[in-house]
């Protein structure tokens, strides 16, 4: 097997997943305000967790606790997306493949159906290519058509490595304090085809999320 095939193989993805599990165990993790949205899901409601692309590394290990809900996650069809999707699947998440640039409409339909059946999903708001800190329309449309409530997720780390990537992707340093904070659920988005109303909801979500972006 050549190097490129190895890097995108399921065997390598499993090794990455195991490394993240072990590495994340070295972090001093604190989860804040988790109960309200979990109670909503367990009472029959639907929730779409929203996070910035730069912060998802820290969520991989703790989000395994939600595997019991069989949650859904939309991942791009890129080669890098293959790796991320495989790691997410090992974590117990059901991945739907597509993005705004490729296969987005089909993937959104699948995510909506998955939320209606399983009640929990997550969405990377500015992925896979950015711009960083700009919420795309997908999360609002998925929430509107599925009846899910949007829940912001913020990740903070006292010490971290910040990469020179489009999103300033970061990885917490070993033994650093990491806080995963769930914001309050947004009101349910009424069904509408009014583009101005959709933009209002998109901007409202962006305004709530941006203060948590690591610059």
N, C-alpha and C positions, 0 to 999 in steps of 0.2 A: 504494500500500500504506500503510495507516494505521500509526501508531507501534506499537500493540500487536501487530499481525500481523508487523511487521518484527522486533520483539524476540524473537518465537518462531519465526522463519523459519530454514531451514537455512543460508541465506546469512549471517545474523547469527551463528549458532552457529559457522560456519566462521571468521568474523572473530575471535570470542572464542577459539577454539582456537588460531589463529595468534598472537594477542596473548599467550596464556599460554605458548606455545612460546618466543616472543621474550623475554618477561619472565623466564621461568624460567632462560633462558640467562645471566641476570645474577646468578644465585644461586651461591654456592660450595657445591656439593652433595657430600655424602659418604654413600655407601650402606654399611651395616654388616650383616654376617651374612646376605648374600644367597645364598651358595653352597649351604648345606645343603638348603633347600627346593627350589631349582632342581634339584639332583642327585636329590632324591626324585621330582620330576615327570618328569625325563628317564629315570629308571629305571622309569617306569610307574606311580608313585604319584600321588595326587590331593591338592591343596592348596587351602584356602580362606583367603585373606589377610584379616585383620580389622583395621579401622581406625575411629577415631572420626570423626564427621561434621565436626568442627571442623578436621580436619587434611588433608582430601582434596585441597585446592588444590595443595599442594606435591608431590603424587604424580602429577599429570596428565602432566607432561612425562617424568619418568623411567620411568613405567609403560609408556610406548610401547615400551620395549625388550622387553616381554613379549608384544607382538602376535604373535610367531611361535607362541605357544601357543594363540592364539585364545581368550583368557580371557573369562570371563563376569562380569557385574556386574548386580545387581538394583537398579533405579531406580524410584522412585515414579511413579504415573500423573498426578501434578500437572502444572500448566503449567510450573513451575520444573523439574520432572523432565524435561520435553521438551528443555529447553536442556542439562541435564546429560547426558542420554542422547545427544544429538547430538554433544556435545564428546567423550564417551567413545568413540563410534563412530569419529570421526575419529582417535582415538588408537589404534584397532585393537582395541578391546574390543567384545565382543558383549553388548548390553544386553537384559535381561529386565525387563519393566515390571510393577511391582506393589509393594505395601508392606503392613504390618500392618493398615492402615486401608482398603485398597482393592486387591482383586485379589491378595492375598498368597498364597493357597493355590495358585492356578494358577501364579504366578510362581515359587514355591518348587519346584513340580514341574518346571518348565522349567529352573531352575537345577541341580537334582539331575541331570537328564538331561544337561545341558550339561557338568557336571563329570565325569560318567561317560564322556562321549565325548571331552572335550578336556583334562581333568585339572587345570585351573587356573581359579580364580575369585576374586572379592573380595566382601566384604560390609561395608557401613557399619552398624556395630553399633547405633547409637542414632538413626539417621535414619528418616524424614525430619523428624520433629517432636520427638524426644526422649522423655522427659527426657534431658538431657545426662549422659553417663557411666553410663547404665543399659543393659546388654546385654539385647537382646530375645531371644526364644527361637529366632528364625529361623536364626541362624548354627549353633546346636547341632543343630537338626533337619536342616538341609541337610547338615552334616558327617556326621551319623549315618547318614542314608539314602543318601548318595553314597559313603561310605567315605573322605571327604577328611580330611586332617589340618588342624587349625586352626593358623594362624600369626599371632601378633600383629604389628602394624606400628605403630611409634611415629615421630612427626615432631617434631623440635625445631628451633627457629630462634633465633639469638642476638638478632636484632632483628625485630620484627614489628608489624603493625597488627592489633589485636584488635577485632572488630566487636561492637556491642551487640545480639547476636542470642541466641536461646535456647541455642546451643551454644558461644558465644564463638568463633565462626569466625575463623581468623586467616590472614593473608597475609604471608609473609616480606618484609622490606624489601629493595630492591636491594642486591646485594653482601654480604648477610648470609650467615653460615654456616648451612647447613641440613643436619641429619643425619636420614637415613631409616634406622631401625634395625629389623631383623627379629628378633623374639624366637624362642625355640626352639619347635619344633613340639610341640603338645600330643599326648598319647597318642591313638590312634584311639578314637573313641567307640563302644562296643558298641551294637547295636540293642536298644532297650527301649521299652516303653510306660509304664514306671514314671515318674510325674510327679516323684517325689522325686529319682530318679536324674538326670533331665533338669535339674532345678533345681540339683543339685550341680554338674553340668558348666557350666551357665550362670553360676553364681556363681564357679566357678573361673576361667573366662575373664574375667569382670568384675574379679576381684581382680588378675589379671595385667595387665589393660589400664589400670586406673584410675590407677596411678602415672604414666603417660605423658600423662594429660589435663592440658591447660593450663587453669588455673583463672582 
